[in-house]
Amino acid sequence: MKIQISMFNSILTLLLLLVFQPPHVAVAGEPIQEILITVSSDSGSRPAPIFGNPNGYRHQKRGKYALRIGDELLVDRIASRYDLQRVIGWPIRPLGIYCEVLTVPDGTDLQSLLSSMSDDHDIESVQLLNEFNVQSDAHFYNDPYLSLQYSLTDLNVVASHLYTMGTGIKIAIIDSKIDSAHTELRNSIGSNQDFILNSRRASGEKHGTAVAGLIAAKGNNDLGIVGIAPGATLLALRACAHRQNNDKATCNTFTLAQALTHAIEKQVKIINLSLSGPEDPLLSRLIKKANENGIVVVVAAGDSASNTNFPSNMSEVIAVQTSGQYDPRSVIFAPGKDLLTTSPGNGFEFVTGSSFAAAQVTGLLALLLQAAPDMQPDEAKVMLLKASRHGQLDACSLLYSMQPDSRCANNSLDRTQAIKMTSSS
């Protein structure tokens, strides 16, 4: 009898352990498996939430966007069907869809799950939630004014400012936080939008501030530099965040999709994306939509043959790099080494990387679009590719090719004159 009671107690203990076994707790640093789905929807978009890092949406309370009940129930059914946990969602009006980020249980075969969900008639699309990195060298020089802005002379920008400064051209910079209080930038920024959830960072970040300065730093204000297009209006769209104690900034599908949607809806003329990452179906669709709407999308291509990442491999973008490591028929080459630009806290730094080469092409396009506002993205791309291939990425020559009466090509300054004009502006 005692033996039977002992066996019964052992079995009961085993059952209790199985039933009440604590759930798995993610270890610090352990990657969270997340996917993104879209469903067809005609709901309008709402303002994006305010956020602290690209993954801050995980802490956002649901219900922020006031979904249609039909969309809400449909996503609930999909999540239940595949044993997924809903995290956050948002509508993308330009594409007529609603997006949702979902967490995948540990141990799930992701490829099998994605395959099953791609065949589900309730799901418009399904993909991984990808991470992206801004494209720049990790080192930022701390000693300002080591040299002059040689790229302004190389691109023959100063002479073109007699005819065009990018005035009236709206540029969306999708990047890390721009220091909008910087004296060189505060009159250039038309609006600020933060797509990083639970953001408590009040100050600007290096990468976004550097990109903004190269494009639109003001002249004639007794400070050190002038941007390629000082008359342009910037939309500062923060979709990337610098990791703590790290100069590199990262973004993901969630933050970038919201920023791209915002830029499209605000009808900007140019979108600057100085970043790269894995193939991303949703971001690809948004870039194509921007292209269809006549928006020029400029991206950083990276500086090696092994770095031909998305989105620089899309035909709808203008891809820029600093040196000719691969086929120049599809890539624009622009100065990208030791460029003097703005840094947070009203400072200046020298930066290097294809991010900053891309920023200069964005500024150059703003000059051209003021002169030819009806120019389409494919026309701009063909013009720049042809000029770059022949080593003639020259603002005045390009302006003259569109407006011969400007005589800009005949007013080109030599290096000494350009230096004097830049330092006094």
SULNORSUL-V149305 format. One record per pair of residues at least 24 apart in sequence whose ideal C-beta (glycine too) atoms are under 6 Angstrom apart, sorted by the first residue. I is the first residue (numbers start at 0). J is the second residue. Records with the same first field share a line. If there is no record, write none. Layout:
I = J  J
//
This chain:
23 = 105
32 = 103
33 = 100  102  128
34 = 101  127
35 = 100  126  128  252
36 = 99  122  125
37 = 96  98  123  124
38 = 73  97  123
39 = 123
40 = 70  96  97
42 = 67  90
43 = 92
44 = 90  92
47 = 194  257
48 = 196
49 = 193  198
50 = 195  196  197  198
51 = 197  198  199
52 = 240
53 = 240  249  250  251  254
55 = 195  196  197
56 = 87  196  253
57 = 86
58 = 197
59 = 87  196
64 = 89
70 = 97
74 = 99
77 = 121
91 = 260
93 = 263  288
96 = 123
100 = 253
126 = 280
128 = 251  252
129 = 252  276  277  279
130 = 249  251
131 = 250  274  276
132 = 249
133 = 206  239  248  273  274  354
134 = 273  274  275  299  301  352  353  354
135 = 352  354
136 = 351  352
137 = 246
139 = 205  348  350
140 = 348  349
143 = 347
147 = 418
148 = 224  339
150 = 334  338
151 = 421
152 = 414  417
153 = 334
154 = 394
155 = 393  394  395  411
156 = 227  394
157 = 417  420  421
158 = 395  410  411  412
159 = 366  394  395  398  407
162 = 405  407
163 = 366  369  370
164 = 229  230
165 = 228  230  231  365  366  369
166 = 230  369
168 = 231  268  365  368  369
169 = 232  267  268
170 = 231  233  269
171 = 234  236  262  267  270
172 = 210  211  233  235  271
173 = 236  238  258  272
174 = 206  207  210  239
175 = 204  206  207  239  241  248
176 = 203  204  207  237
177 = 203  207  208  211  235
178 = 203  208  343
181 = 341  345
182 = 345
183 = 212  216  217  222  341
184 = 211
186 = 217
187 = 215  233
188 = 233  235
189 = 232
190 = 234
191 = 235
192 = 236  261
193 = 237
194 = 238  254  257  258
195 = 237  240
202 = 343
203 = 343
204 = 241
206 = 248
208 = 341  342  343
209 = 340  350
210 = 273  358
212 = 340  341
213 = 340  355  358  359
214 = 358  361  362
216 = 341
218 = 424
219 = 424
223 = 347
224 = 339
225 = 424
226 = 362
227 = 359  362  363
228 = 362  365  366
231 = 365
252 = 279  281
255 = 282
256 = 281
259 = 285
263 = 289
268 = 368
269 = 295  361  364
270 = 294  296
271 = 297  361
272 = 298
273 = 299  354  357
275 = 301  308
278 = 309
286 = 310  315
287 = 315
290 = 315  376
295 = 364  376  379
297 = 357  360  361
299 = 353  354  357
300 = 330  353
301 = 353
302 = 353
317 = 380
319 = 356  357  360
320 = 353
321 = 353  356
327 = 388
331 = 360  383  387
332 = 387
333 = 359  360
363 = 394
366 = 394
367 = 397
370 = 398  401  402
371 = 401
//
